[in-house]
Amino acid sequence: MDWRDEAWREGLKITLDYNSVTSRFIGENGISKKEIDALLPRAREAREALSKGRSEGIYPFFDLPYQDTSLIKLLADDIAKWAENFVLLGIGGSALGPIALHTSLRHPYHNLLSRRGRGKRPRMFFMDNVDPDAFGSLIEQLNPEKTMSCVVTKSGGTAETMAQFMVVRAIMQKALGKRKLKKHFVCITDPEKGNLRKIVQSERLTSLDVPPGVGGRFSVFTPVGLFPAAVSGIDIDELLAGAADMDRRTKEQNSLENPADMLAMLQYLADRKGRHISVMMPYSSALRDVADWYRQIWAESLGKRLDLKGNIVHTGQTPVKALGTTDQHSQVQLYMEGPNDKIFILLRVESFARELPIPEIYKDIDGMAYLGGHTMAELINAEQAATETALARAGRPSMTIRIPEVRPFTVGQVLYLLEVSTAMAGGLYGINPFDQPGVEEGKILTYAMMGRPGFEEKRAELEKLKKSPEYVI
Ligand code: PA5
């Protein structure tokens, strides 16, 4: 049985448990039924605006689960035949989705496995920074003959990605010569615009498109996420089937039955009640980068100065990622007793690929004997339940996304759910969740500092802002 089978899909349905957000469960710090009901008309408006935009083609991310993946798979399989190393060059939305898919759906030590152990797939490297030490050290390790680079940038001009590309291209050309170079690059960018597209055309490089109208942080189900996933051997059709299943559920008109609406509404209401920080805490190492991906989509989409009417609003919750159980021994003291300014989204995996029994040894030591005979899977889930209960008792709101097991179908549901709830939250806040003027400003200042033609005025502005040595001690 697979994702084509309805009973199989039903058994792998993720759920949103929001008991521990409600005032019924956590008392006056919780959200009441009355507050939820009062928000329903706004939620309906937001939902209708999104449905209208979807039918007019303004929000193409909604329809990504239904694309044809044959070309992506063909290209990926072709590369997997010869490449020992796959290096993704990209940043922000052009890296976080591929990283989240890789960490959650591949072996935790994929790159340490033999080629056979990796399913005859390349080692995977995701380079999303321009730290010269980190970047240089990796490049030095890789044999150019066996290395394939995937340059991902929607705009085709982000300074970090273009610098990475330039460094790698020069090294590859030196090692392989211009003629053999082509085979070693795949570019994923806008189908028409940007410098990378121009290079693709003039140098006849292989490329895949980022569909117009899909922003970086909503691009995990485009070739940006799907191509690296397919190269590493992830079943991308199952992933999209999970997203499609969540699409069906998040089309529900009654917000009380719609997991995306409820997630957005509860986070929005919590923010309005002073929970300005949203902590995502997976109790699963595999899902730790899903929390990192969430951090971007929630922050960049909802952190806005202006609302749709042009009023200054400065909206947005600050998303934080934590990892269970690791951060119970680092952050949870603050979460329990520090400022009550957070709402928690806990991710719980019901069934791990391994149970890992804890041996029944040290039976004569009380503080250890109780562990023997249980499994590590039981322990991590007991800790998740304990944290949820302890937070509730301290009047700290939390929700739990229950995931039957971590596999493409469930990860597809989780990511799509978070995309739709982000779009919904944008509607509740009355802002545009699909732009990122703050990020663009940073990019422009970088161009000015690095001397890019056309940015002289900005550079002059920056020169005037010279720092005073008096304030450096
Ligand atoms: O979500 C976004 O739009 C951003 O985070 C971008 O993905 C990021 O700035 C990288 O941009 P690009 O893909 O154009 O290189």
Residues whose N, C-alpha, C, O or C-beta is under 5 A from the ligand:
A	BS01	PA5	I91 G92 G93 S94 V152 T153 K154 S155 G156 T158 G215 G216 R217
